[in-house]
């Protein structure tokens, strides 16, 4: 089952291979649990694409929030330094 849509890479290091095997098993377990709890018939490939999309969206949102907070902090520090000069 893990061979068809695998996350394995051609790394020679065994720790990396173990990590990718664990990642494959976690994805298979998540897919099985999703199918059982939602009773939705979804292919493993479609599930993996949806999972990747949701994880990427969450990561992207967090990055945008951090960027905005850094811009605000930068603008606030500029304002403070301008006040000190005046």
C-alpha positions, 0 to 999 in steps of 0.5 A: 500500500505504501509503495504506490504513493510513497514519500521515500527519497533516494537518501542513503542515510538509514535515519532518513529512510526510517523517518520516511517509512514512519511518515508513510505509515502515519499517512496510511493510518490517518487515511484509514481513520478518516475513512472509518470516521467519515464513512466517505469513500476517498482514494488514498491519493486524494486524501494525501493531496487534501492533507498536503493542501491543508497543512500547506495552508496552515503553514502559509497562514502562520508565515503571513501572521509572523510577517505582519507582526514583524512589519508592525514591530519594525514600524513601531520601532521606527516610530520610537526612534524618530520620537527620540531624535525629535 
